[in-house]
Amino acid sequence: MIDGFVGIDIGKFKFDVAVLSKHNPTKHRTFANDQEGFERLLLWLESELSVFEAHFCMEATGRYGEALAYFLFDHGHSVSVVNPSCIKNYGRSKLKRTKNDKIDAVLIATYCQKETPALWQPLPKESRELQELTRELYRLKDLLGQEKTRLKAGTHTAPVLSSIESRINFLEAQIQAIETEIESHIDQSPKLRKQRKLLVTIPGIGEQTANALLAEIPDIHRFKGVRQLVAFAGLVPSEKSSGTLRGQTRLSKVGSTRIRKLLYFPAVSGKRYNPVIIAFCDRIEAAGKNKMVALGGAMRKLLHIVYGVLKSGKPFNPKLHLQRA
């Protein structure tokens, strides 16, 4: 039985906690964002507030809150990691006019108590490790691109030129090492190896994109249907209309930015080489929609294909997907 609702406002070096419980009035405390701080949080809840079964809620803040979420989950607690927009809009609905860490923590705890957000499920260990590797690979490639741009931007003195070239060589070696590590990691997992083999049967998706998609998409069987996956990626169309006003329909973008980025170039390639995407985009453009709308639709359609291939465990079959295009 839940003893309390705990709202956590995550910061880089600390996190603020607000507790709503049946035993005490609202309590607030700040802890260091490290292992010692995590342990002190549980000790405080249990020894001082008599809260043993809590529903914890925090905003999705990337790596700053990830370690705490795993810590709480591993200790058997219910954890919700919600989109920051949900908390922001909830605060607006309550006409909140003041913002600081303590107030934000109380707001998150109240949201948790009133809205009962879905519980967070961590990635399996093999997927979590793949995610770290693929994200590091893309970070290194971004840095390499920046250094190569600097190299081409005008002339440099000999010491500066040597410095840039040294960093480029270092980054290229690091990229090669991470790519080797990713290949080794996937080769050691029959499940990941099979799923990547399925994904690369889809025209437009290469091995690196397949690796990253497997890292960013949780277990495909957690999604009740493809619409949940599309919403998870933020590829749901968002219509804006009221009365006689008609706004332009756009992608909602309330979801995984990384998945949308991963699908952009495969969708561009799919418009040229994937018969299902080609037919889908032709139909959209024939209806008078512009090319960017068609591209957004192509990304969404590509995710439908990814879902179908992973869920069925069968390679891409254009005839099957053309029937549904």
C-alpha positions in Angstrom: 0.0 0.0 0.0 1.3 3.4 -1.0 2.3 5.5 2.1 3.3 8.6 0.2 3.8 10.4 -3.1 7.3 11.8 -3.7 8.0 14.5 -6.2 11.7 14.9 -7.2 13.0 18.0 -9.0 16.3 16.9 -10.6 19.4 19.1 -10.9 22.9 18.4 -12.0 24.5 18.3 -8.6 21.4 18.0 -6.3 17.7 17.1 -6.3 14.8 18.6 -4.3 12.3 16.2 -2.8 8.7 16.9 -1.6 6.7 14.3 0.2 2.9 14.1 0.4 1.9 11.4 3.0 -0.9 10.5 5.2 1.3 10.6 8.3 2.8 14.1 7.9 2.1 17.5 6.3 4.1 18.2 3.1 7.8 17.7 3.8 10.8 19.0 1.7 14.5 18.3 1.7 17.5 18.5 -0.7 20.0 15.8 -1.4 23.2 15.4 -3.3 22.7 13.8 -6.7 25.0 10.9 -6.0 24.9 7.4 -4.5 25.2 8.8 -1.0 22.3 11.2 -1.6 20.1 8.4 -2.9 20.7 6.3 0.2 20.1 9.3 2.5 16.7 9.9 0.7 15.4 6.4 1.5 16.8 6.6 5.1 15.0 10.0 5.6 11.7 8.7 4.2 11.7 5.5 6.3 13.2 6.7 9.6 11.8 10.2 9.9 8.6 10.1 7.8 7.5 6.5 8.1 7.2 6.2 4.4 8.1 2.7 3.3 6.0 2.3 0.1 6.2 5.4 -2.0 5.3 6.3 -5.6 8.2 8.4 -6.8 7.8 10.8 -9.7 10.4 12.9 -11.6 10.7 14.6 -14.9 12.6 13.0 -17.8 15.8 15.0 -17.6 18.2 12.6 -19.3 21.3 11.3 -17.5 20.9 13.7 -14.5 17.9 11.7 -13.1 18.6 8.3 -14.7 20.8 6.9 -11.9 18.3 7.8 -9.2 15.4 6.2 -11.2 17.4 3.0 -11.5 18.3 3.1 -7.8 14.7 3.5 -6.7 13.5 0.8 -9.1 16.2 -1.6 -7.9 15.0 -1.0 -4.3 11.5 -2.1 -5.2 9.8 1.3 -5.4 7.2 2.5 -7.9 8.8 5.1 -10.2 7.3 7.4 -12.8 9.5 9.4 -15.2 7.2 11.8 -17.0 7.6 14.3 -19.9 8.4 17.8 -18.5 5.6 19.2 -20.6 3.1 17.2 -18.5 4.3 18.9 -15.3 4.5 22.3 -16.9 0.9 22.1 -18.3 -0.3 20.7 -14.9 1.2 23.7 -13.2 -0.5 26.1 -15.6 -3.8 24.4 -14.9 -3.3 25.1 -11.2 -2.3 28.8 -12.0 1.1 28.4 -10.6 2.9 31.8 -10.8 6.1 31.1 -8.8 8.8 28.7 -9.8 11.7 27.4 -7.7 13.1 23.9 -6.9 11.0 23.4 -3.8 7.8 24.5 -5.5 8.6 22.3 -8.5 9.1 19.3 -6.3 5.7 19.9 -4.5 4.0 20.3 -7.9 5.5 17.0 -9.2 4.4 15.2 -6.0 0.9 16.6 -6.4 0.8 15.6 -10.0 1.8 12.1 -9.0 -0.9 11.9 -6.4 -3.7 13.3 -8.6 -2.9 11.9 -12.0 -1.3 8.5 -11.2 1.2 8.5 -14.0 2.3 5.3 -15.7 5.1 3.4 -14.0 8.6 3.6 -15.5 10.1 0.4 -16.8 13.9 0.4 -17.3 15.5 -1.0 -20.3 16.9 -4.6 -20.1 20.7 -4.6 -19.2 21.8 -5.5 -22.7 19.7 -2.7 -24.3 20.9 -0.2 -21.6 24.5 -1.0 -22.5 23.8 -0.7 -26.2 22.2 2.6 -25.6 25.2 4.0 -23.8 27.5 2.8 -26.6 25.4 4.2 -29.5 24.9 7.5 -27.8 28.6 7.8 -27.2 29.2 7.0 -30.9 26.9 9.8 -32.0 28.5 12.3 -29.6 32.0 11.4 -30.9 30.8 11.8 -34.5 29.3 15.2 -33.7 32.6 16.3 -32.2 34.5 14.9 -35.2 32.2 16.9 -37.6 32.9 20.1 -35.6 36.7 19.6 -35.8 36.5 18.8 -39.5 34.5 22.0 -40.1 37.1 24.0 -38.2 39.8 22.4 -40.3 38.2 23.7 -43.5 37.3 27.1 -42.1 40.1 29.3 -43.5 43.8 29.0 -42.8 45.4 28.2 -39.5 48.9 28.6 -38.0 51.0 25.5 -37.8 50.5 24.8 -34.1 46.7 25.3 -34.4 46.6 23.1 -37.5 48.5 20.4 -35.7 46.2 20.6 -32.7 43.1 20.2 -34.8 44.5 17.3 -36.8 45.6 15.6 -33.6 42.0 15.8 -32.2 40.6 14.5 -35.5 42.9 11.5 -35.4 42.0 10.9 -31.8 38.3 11.1 -32.4 38.5 8.8 -35.4 40.3 6.2 -33.3 37.7 6.5 -30.6 34.9 6.1 -33.1 36.5 3.0 -34.5 36.9 1.6 -31.0 33.3 2.2 -30.0 32.0 0.8 -33.3 34.0 -2.4 -32.6 32.6 -2.5 -29.1 29.0 -2.2 -30.5 29.6 -5.0 -32.9 31.0 -7.2 -30.2 28.1 -6.4 -27.9 25.5 -7.3 -30.5 27.3 -10.4 -31.5 27.1 -11.6 -27.9 23.3 -11.2 -27.8 21.3 -13.6 -29.9 18.2 -11.4 -29.5 19.9 -8.1 -30.6 21.6 -9.9 -33.4 18.4 -11.3 -34.7 16.5 -8.0 -34.4 19.2 -6.1 -36.3 19.2 -8.6 -39.0 15.4 -8.0 -39.3 15.7 -4.2 -39.4 18.3 -4.1 -42.1 15.9 -5.8 -44.5 14.0 -2.5 -44.5 15.2 -0.4 -47.4 16.7 2.8 -46.0 17.8 1.4 -42.7 21.5 0.4 -42.4 23.3 -1.3 -39.6 24.2 1.8 -37.6 20.6 3.1 -37.7 19.4 -0.4 -36.7 21.8 -0.4 -33.8 20.6 2.9 -32.5 16.9 2.1 -33.0 17.4 -1.1 -30.9 19.0 1.1 -28.2 16.4 3.8 -28.2 13.2 1.7 -28.5 12.4 -0.3 -25.4 11.2 -3.9 -25.7 8.8 -3.8 -28.6 6.3 -6.1 -26.7 5.8 -3.4 -24.1 3.8 -1.4 -26.7 0.2 -2.5 -26.9 0.1 -1.4 -30.6 2.0 0.6 -33.2 0.2 3.8 -32.2 1.8 3.7 -28.8 5.2 3.4 -30.4 4.4 6.3 -32.8 3.4 8.5 -29.8 6.5 7.4 -27.9 8.6 8.8 -30.8 6.6 12.0 -31.0 5.4 11.3 -34.6 1.7 11.7 -34.0 0.1 14.5 -36.1 -0.9 17.5 -34.0 -3.9 19.4 -35.4 -4.6 23.0 -34.3 -8.0 24.3 -35.1 -10.7 26.2 -33.3 -13.9 27.6 -34.7 -13.0 29.2 -38.1 -9.3 29.1 -37.4 -7.3 26.4 -39.0 -3.7 26.0 -38.1 -1.2 23.8 -39.9 -1.0 20.2 -38.8 2.4 19.3 -37.6 4.2 16.5 -35.8 3.5 16.7 -32.1 7.2 16.1 -31.2 6.1 15.2 -27.7 8.3 12.1 -27.5 11.8 10.8 -28.2 13.9 13.4 -30.1 16.5 10.7 -30.7 14.2 8.4 -32.5 12.9 11.2 -34.8 16.5 12.1 -35.7 17.3 8.5 -36.4 14.4 8.2 -38.8 15.0 11.4 -40.7 17.6 10.2 -43.2 16.2 6.7 -43.6 12.9 8.3 -44.5 14.7 10.5 -47.1 16.4 7.4 -48.5 13.1 5.5 -48.3 11.4 8.0 -50.5 13.8 6.9 -53.2 14.3 3.2 -52.6 11.6 1.8 -50.4 8.5 0.9 -52.5 6.1 1.2 -49.5 7.4 4.7 -48.6 7.4 5.8 -52.2 3.7 4.8 -52.7 2.8 6.4 -49.3 4.5 9.7 -50.2 3.1 9.8 -53.7 -0.4 9.5 -52.3 0.2 12.3 -49.7 1.7 14.6 -52.3 -1.1 13.8 -54.8 -3.5 15.1 -52.1 -1.8 18.5 -52.3 0.4 18.2 -49.2 3.9 19.6 -49.4 7.1 17.6 -49.3 7.9 18.2 -45.6 4.4 16.8 -44.7 5.2 13.8 -46.8 8.5 13.4 -45.2 7.0 13.5 -41.7 4.5 10.9 -42.9 7.4 8.8 -44.3 9.1 8.8 -40.9 5.8 7.7 -39.3 5.3 5.0 -41.9 8.8 3.8 -41.5 8.2 3.4 -37.8 5.1 1.3 -38.6 7.3 -1.0 -40.6 9.9 -1.2 -37.9 7.2 -2.2 -35.4 5.7 -4.8 -37.8 9.1 -6.4 -38.5 10.2 -6.6 -34.8 6.8 -7.7 -33.5 6.3 -10.4 -36.1 10.0 -11.5 -36.2 9.8 -11.7 -40.0 11.8 -9.8 -42.6 10.4 -6.8 -44.4 7.8 -7.8 -47.0 6.8 -5.0 -49.3 3.7 -6.7 -50.5 2.4 -7.0 -47.0 3.0 -3.4 -46.1 1.8 -2.1 -49.5 -1.6 -3.5 -48.7 -1.7 -1.3 -45.6 -0.1 1.8 -47.1 
